[in-house]
Amino acid sequence: MLAYFDCFSGISGDMTLGALIDLGVPLPWLRESIAKLPLQGFGISVADVQYNGIRARRVTVQARDDDPHPHPHPHRRYADIRTLIENSVLPEPVRGTALAVFKRLAEAEAAVHGCLSEEVHFHEVGAVDAIVDVVGTALGFHHLGVTEILCAPVPTGRGFVDCQHGRLPVPAPATAALLRGVPTVGTEIEYELTTPTGAAIVTATAGSFGPMPAMTVSAIGYGAGSRNVDPGPNLLRIMIGERSPGQKGEGLRFNCDRIVVVEAGIDDMNPEFFGFVMDRLFEAGALDVAWVPIQMKKNRPGTLLQTLCARERLGAIAQCILTETTSLGVRYHEVDRYLLERDHLTMDSSFGRIAVKRICYPHGEVRYAPEYEECRRIALERGVPLRTVYDVVAKEAAERNPGDSRQRPVGKP
């Protein structure tokens, strides 16, 4: 089952939980399941609300009088939360998802505060309501049979938010850290549209971010924020269903993401500089660099420099081009791309330990591609043809993994 997060107005933990309940996760079962945690002093209520005429579920977690931590946002160490979840009797996939989300939160908080993840003390994020939101979300995925999650670009809002540390800019520092490398959307709404908990949920579980894929939608759920925000609606929409025929639902495997193409036309630079410029672009974070012969104005032969990069590296790439080349300007545009699933492993081969890339093709076939630089090193050291090293390692990798159809885990690859 595929779940697509259409977070047109951001995302938070309670919005996610509300949308999952709207999709059919039974509230009594959810309360009973969360009660298996060694967690005291909370209650969950759900209200039907209408924002801009759309009915949605708004979830509220209440601290009860028997809560041993009377402060609404008690401090909890990451290690304590991890132990609480690990020692619970919740199903293993639920524990795994919840732990992945809190691990993301701990790493983000550690980066912001300049400490180790194990030293992080959560404030708002560590409160009972956030634990309930995260574990409840993991339970919701499990109940609905969600095996794959995709997400739209994430709006963050703007302005300021008051929290334990005082007044902070939106997105909050932890949210900004969590969303590094994720497509985001700027808005003029003076409100915290995406919270750290919401950002952690999607970055820990979503396989990719981008447009809605071709899919057959079977159900739609709306989760409401704590209040509507003009112009609204302040809702999270989650759509679940199956990929359309010819997509991953038929056994095809690929991911989709959004990158930036940065280009510059050059007709007056010493060609000897091209290799140096390419090296500098890769150092600046380029995903790929190409030199393409073109005809420029006045019919002069020139070269089109085309660079691919993540959105957050655009500034560094543009600065590198304007500094290291004779171009007077650059142009850029965002594009969507499909990516074959791939991962990296290190294996023992006839030539010793070597890094190999495992690539999954759309219908599940697997190819092993030895890393070029390591094959080149071995070929030079042993006086063996490069092609021989490459072919031997690829053959040995395939033989050691017969029938590798690599079932994709739930959520993020």
N, C-alpha and C positions, 0 to 999 in steps of 0.2 A: 504494500500500500504506500502510495506517494503522498506526502503532505507538502503543500506549497504555502509558505508564509507570505501573504500579501500585506506587508506592514506599511501601508500608505500613510499612516499616522504614527509611525514608530512602534515600539514594542516594550513591554514590561512583563514581569513575572505574573502579575495578577491578570493582565490582558490575555496572556497565553493560556493560563488556566481557565479563564472564562470562556475562551474560544473552544477549548477542548471539551468543556462541559456542554457547551452549545452543540457540539458535534455528537454528543450522545454518551459521554463518560458519566456514569451514574454518580450523583453526589453522595448517596449513602455508602456506596462501595468505596468512593474516594476517601471519605472520612474514616471508614473502618480500616482501610489500607494504611493511611498515614498514621493512624493510631498505633500501628505496630512499631513505630519509631519510639525510642526511649525519650520522648519529648513531652513536656508537661505544659499545661496552661494555654491552650489555644482552642478556638472554634472557627469553623468555616461557614460563612453564609453567602448565598447567591441571590441576587436580585435581577429581575428583568427591567431593563431600561431602554429608552429610545433616544438615540442621538441622531439628529437630522432625519428623523423618521425611520431609522433602521433599528429594529429590535436586537438587543444584544444582552449578554450576561455579564454582570459586574460582580466580581468576587471580592469579598472582604474577609481578612483573617483577624479575628478578635483575640486579644489577650484576656484571659479570664482572671478572676480574682485569686485563683489558686496558683497563678504563675509565680514560681519562686524568684523570678526576675521582674520586679514591679516596673522597672524602667521600660518604656515601650521599645527601646532598641538596645538590648543588653549586648555587651562585648562578648564575642565567642571567637576562640582561636580556630584557625583553619584546621589544625590537627584535631581539635575536638569535634568539629563538624564531620570531618572525614571518618573519624572513629565511630561516631554516632551512626553514620550511614553504612559503613562497612560491617558493623556488628548487628545490623537490623536483620529481620527475617524476610525482607522484601525480595522479590525475584531478582536473580542476578542481572538481567538486562536493565532493570529499573535502577539498581544500585550503580551499575556501570555508567548509565546516563547521568544520574545525579552527581556522581563523583567527578565526571568529566566537566560538568558545568562549574562546580565549585573549584576545581583545579584551575580552570580558566580565570575565575574571579580572583583566586589567590595570586596567580601569576601577574595579573593586571595590577592589583593593589600593591604587590611587592615592587613592581616596576615604578609605580608612582611614588611610593614612600622610600625607595632606596634600601630595601631590606630583603631577606630571604623569604620565600613563600611560607616556610614553616613558622616564621615569626609574625605573620600577618594576623592582626586582631581585627575582625570584622565589626563594623558598627551597624548601619542600616542593613547591609547585605547579610550580616550574621544574625539578624533578628529572626524570631520564630516565623514571621510572615514570609520571609525570603526562603527559609528552609521548606516551609509548606508549599510555596509556589514552585520551587525547583523539583522537589520530590513528587508533588502532585502532577507536574508536567511530565516527568518521566513515567509515572503511572499511566497518564493519559495516552502517551505514545504506545505503551505496552498494551493497554486495553483495546485501542483502535487498530492494532496490528500494523503500525507505521514502520516501514522498513527503509524508507528513503525520505530525506527532507531537503527541500530547496527553498531559497528565500529571495525575495525581491531586494533591491538596494534599500538601505536603511536610512530613513530621515532622522535627524538628531534634534532638531529644534535649535533655539538660540536663547541668549539671555543669561540668567543666573539662577542657581538653585541653592537653598540653604540646607546645610547638613551638619553632621557632627563636627566637621573641621571648620565650619563657618560658611561664608559665601563663596561659591565656586562657579566657574563659567560652565555653560552648557555647550557641547556635551561635557559631563563631569570627567575629570581626568581619567578615572578608571574606565569609563565608557569609551573615551577616545582611544585608550590603550587597547581595549578589547577589539575595537573596530579597525585597527591597523590592517591594511591589506584587503579590506572589505569595501565594496562599492557603497558609498553613502550619498545622501541627497540633501542639499542645503534648502532651508525653508526660512521664511520671515516670521514664523510663529514663535512668539516669546514664551516658550514653555519647554520643559524637559520631555521630549517625545519618547526618547529611548533611554532606559535606565541601565545601570550596570548589570542587573539580573537579566533583563531582556536581551542585552547584547551578548551576555555569556551563554544564554540558552541557544541562540541561533549560531554563534560562532563555534560552539562545541558540537553541534549536531548537524548543521546544514552542510551538505556535500558541495554546494556551489551557490553563488548569488547571481541573479540575473532575471531575465524575463520569464514569465510563466511558460513552462514547456507544453508541448502538445499532449493533452491528457483528457481522459474522460472523468469529469468530476462527479462523484457520488454523493458528497455532502459538503456543506459550507457552514462554518461556525464563526460567530462574531464575539469577540471579547472586548469589554468596555474599559477604558481608563477610569480613574477615580472621578473625573469630571470631564464634561465636554469642553472643547477648546475652539473658539472662533477661528476659522470658519467651520471647523469640524468636517466630518465626524471623527472624534477621537476613539477610533476602533482599530482592532487587529482582526484581519480576516484570514482564516486558515481554510484552505480547500483540500480535500482528500479525494483520492481516486486512483485510477490506473493510467499509466502512460498509453497514449494512442498507439494503434498498430504501426509497426515500423520504428517505434521508439524503444526505450529501454524495457518497457513492459513486455516486449517480444524477445527479450534476451539480449538486447543491445546494451552496450556499456559505454557511456561517455559522460563527461562533465561539461558544464557551460560556465563561462565566467566573462567578465568585461575587462578589457585592457585599453591602453591608449596607443595610437599610432602617431609618432612624431616624425615629421619629414622636413627636409631642407634640400633645395636645389643648389648645386655647387659647380661653377665653371671656371674658377680662377685660383684653385688651390693646387699646390705641388702634390702630385700623386704619391710621393714618398711618405706623406703625412697620414695617408688613409689608415694604414695598419695601426699607427699610434692612436688615432682618434677612436678606432674601434675598441682598442683595449681600454681606453678611458671611459667609453660609454658603458662597457660591461662593468667596470669598477663602480660606475654611478648607479647601477641597478638595472641596466637594460636586459630584457628577456631575449632579444635577438637584434641583430644589426645587419643590414644589407646595403650594398652599393649597386645601384641600377643605372646602366647607361641610358641617357636621355638626350634629346635635342632641346636646347633652351632658346631664349629669345635671340634674335639676329642670326638664327640657325647655327648657334655655337654648340658643339658637343659638350655635354656636361654629365654630371653624376647626381642621381637622386639618392640622398642618404635617408634611409627608412629605418626607424628604430621602434621596437615594441617595448612597452614598459607598463608596470602597474600604475594606477592613478596617482598614488602618493609619491612616486618617483618622477613625475612629470617635471617639476621644477628643477631637479638636479640634472635631468637629461637635457632640458632646454638650455640650462646654463653651460653645460659641457659643450654642446654644439656651438653656441654663440661665442664661447671662449676659445675652443680648439680648432674651429674651422673659419673660413672666410665668409660664411653665410651671414647676411644681414638680418635674418629672421627665421623663425620656424613656424610651421603650422601643425596642428594636432587635432585629432578627433577620436572619440571613443568607438570601439567596435566590440561586438560579442564574438566569442569563438567557442567551438566545440573542442574538447580535449579527450583523447583516449586515456583511460585509467592507466596509471603507471605507478610503480614504487621501486625502491632501490634495495638491493641486498648485497651481502658480501659472501662469497662462496669459496670453498677450496677447489682448486683446479689442478691440472697437470703442471701448470706454471706457478703454483702457489696461490695465496689468497688474492682475490681480485673482485672488484666492484662490478656488479651486473645490474642492468635496468630490466625490470619485468614489465612488459607492455601487454595490456588486454585489448584485443580488437573488438569491434562492435558486437559480434555474435559469440564472444567468449573465448575465441582462440587466444593463445598466449605465445608471445615471442620474447626471447631473451637477447638483450643487446649488451655485450661487454662494453665497458667504458673505454673510449678511444685512447685517452691519454695513458691509461694503464697498459693497454695492449701495445701502444707505441713504445713505452718504456721497456716492456718485456722483449719486444722484437729487437730493439737495439742492444739490450744487455746480452741476449742469447744468440744473436745473429740468425734469428728465425724470421721468415717473411711475415709481415704484419697480417696478411690475409689468413695465414695458417693459425696464428695465435687467436685471432678473432673467431674463426670457424670452430676450432677445438673447444674454446671456452663456451661458445653458444651451444654446441652439441652436448657438452657435459652438463650444462645447466638444464637443458630440456630433458636429458635422460634421468636426472636426479629428481625431477618433478613431473613424473608421467601423469597424463590426464589432468593437468592443472587447469581447473575451471574457475578457481578462486571466487568463491561466493562472497559478495560484498557485505560487510557488516552493516548493522542498522545505523542510519545517520551518516556521519561524516566518514569518507573513505580514509 
